[in-house]
């Protein structure tokens, strides 16, 4: 009995943030990076959809290098369709999974032309119906291009949410649900940008930069670096 009681007493509390803690976390991240935005280069909702679709399993830097030339010759659905699948492939060969992505870019461009009059749709239902556009991509487009308070959970957001204890869970979908619940309304529009940038430049996967982290004292990660 005594051993069981001691074991229960020694059990660590489950991780999690209160809304007040979440508000302070985002306040600091907002202060550190007051103008958060995607690092993908785009000029309008259409080029953003294409860029985000190309970014799956690729870095923003590699996508920007490819789209710099691609968008010079094809920055509208009609121009992209005219360029053709082989033409698109020629510009994006340096990006992972380029064959499938070239096919998707042409397919989604045709749908935008045929079903939406050449205008990029602004609803999640229509966006996820586009080839190569999943829930996360749609969230990015809705947030960045149409100003909706969505939170896209990529690998950085997933890692930071779990490591810090902000919104720990086993899948991106579950983490997204928790983030939407706990993030104060005033920070929802920029939340996923702050978390992405924090994960990309401070809370690194292999060695987080805890000494320079602005949310170090709020973070519940037990193996902080620089102790």
N, C-alpha and C positions, 0 to 999 in steps of 0.2 A: 504493500500500500504506500509506504513512504517513498519507495523508488518511483512508483507511478506518479505520485504527487510532485516529486522533484522534477520528473521528466516533463510534466505538464507546465510546471513553473518555468522551466528552462526553454520551453518552446518559444521561438522567435515570433513576434507579431507579424501578421500578414502585411505585405506592402500595400501602399495606397496613399494617395494624397486627399486632403480635404479640399473643398472648393476654394477656401481661403489660401491654402498653400499653392494650389494651381494658379490662382490669380497672381500671387507674388512671383511665381516662376516665370509666367509670361510677361509680367511687368518688367522684370529684369532683362529677359531676352529682347523685349521690345526696346528697352533703353539702350541695350548693346547694339542692336541692329534695327534702327527706327524705320527703315524702308525695305522690308523684306519682299522679295519677289523671286520668281523662277530665274534660273541662270541660263535657261534655254533662250535662244534668239528667235524672235518672231515679230510679225508686224500686225497681225489681225487674228481673229479666231480660227480661220482656216489654217494658216501657217503654224499656229500653236498646236492644233490637233495633229497635224503631220509631224511636227517636232516631237511631241510627247509620245506619239505612236512609235517613232523611230528610237526613242530613248530607252525602251524596254531592254534590260540587260546590256546597257551601254551607258557611257558617261555623257554628261551634258557637253563636255568639251569636245568629244568625238562627234557628237551629233551636230554641234554648231559648226564644226569644220566642214562637215558634209553639206549641211543645208545652206551655208554661205553661198556656194555656187549653185546649188539646186534651186533655191528661191529666186536667184537672179533670172533664171529662164522659165521657172514655173512657180508662180506665187498665187495662182488661182486654180480652182478645180478644173476649169476648161483647159488651161495651159498644161496642167499635170497630165490630164487624160491624153492630150495631143502628144506629149512627150513619150508616153507609153511606158510599159513595164520595164523593157530593156533600157530605155533612156534613163528612168529613175534609178535603176540598178547601177548604172555607170557612175552615178554621183555618190552612192551610199555603200560602195563595196568595202569601205574601211570600217563599217559598223557591223557588229555581230548580227547574225540572222538576216542578212541583207536581202536574200532572195525572197523570203516570205514577207518581209517588210515592204519591198517594192511592189509585190502583188497586192498587199493590203492598201497601200497608198493609192494605187490606181482604182481599186474597188471602192474605197470610201469616197474618193473624188467623184466617181460615177454616181454613187448614191446621193451625194450632196447635190449634184446637178439635176438628176432625174426626179428625186423625191422632195428636194428642198429648194428648188429654184436657184441653185448655186450659192445659197446662203447657209453657212454652218449652223446646224441646229443648236438651240440653247436649252434643251431639256435633257435630263439624264437618260430618259427612255430612248430618245432619238440618238443620242450620242453613243450609248452602248450597243446600239444596233449597227453601228459602223464597224466594218472589219478592222481588227487590230486595236479597237478601243474598248477597254474593259472598265470596270467600276473605278479603279484608281485613276486611269487616264481621264475619264469623264469628270471626276472630282477636281482634278487639276484644271481642266478647261473651264468648268463652271465657276471655279474660284477666280482664276487668273483673268479670263476673258469676259466673264459675265458678272463678276462681283458677288457671287454667292458664298455664304459662310460654310463651305465644305472643308473637310479635313481628309486629305489623301494620305494614306499610310504606305510609304515605301519602306525600303530596308532601313534607312536612317531613322525615320519616325518610329518604326517598330522597335528598333534597338534602344533608342533614347527613352521611349515610353516604358519599356520593360526595365531597363537598367536603372533609371532614376526612381522608379516606383510611381511615376505619374499616372500611368494607365496600363498596368501589367496584365497581359493575357496571352493566350496561346496562338491566336491567329490575327492577321491584319484586320479582319472584319470585326473581331471582338475588341481589339484595341481602338479601332475607329469609333465604335459605339461608346466606349468608355470616355474617349477624348471629347466627343460631342456632349456627353453628359456633364463632364467636370470642367470644361473650359468656359470661362466667363464669356458672355456674348460679345463684349468689347474686343476680345482677342481672337474670336473664332475665325475671322477672315484671314488673319496672318498666321494662325497657329501652326499649320503644317509647314509653312515657309521657315518659321523660326526653328522648328524642330529639325527640319532637313539641314539647314545651315549649321545648327549646333552639332548635329551628328556628323556632318561633312568636315567641319573644321576644328571642332573641340572634342566632342565625345566620340572619338575614333573607335573603330571596331576592335583593333588589336591593343591599342594603348591609349586610353582616354586621357585628354589633357586636363586632369583634375586640378592641378595647381593654378591654372589660369581661368578656370570655369567660374562663371558669374552666378551659377546656381549650386555651387559645391555644397554649401551648408544645408540646402533643401534636399539634395540628392540622397537617396537611400542605398546607393551602391556601396557594398561593404568593402570591396577591394580597390578603393581609390588609390590612384598613383600619387607619388610625391609625399606620402605620409612620413 
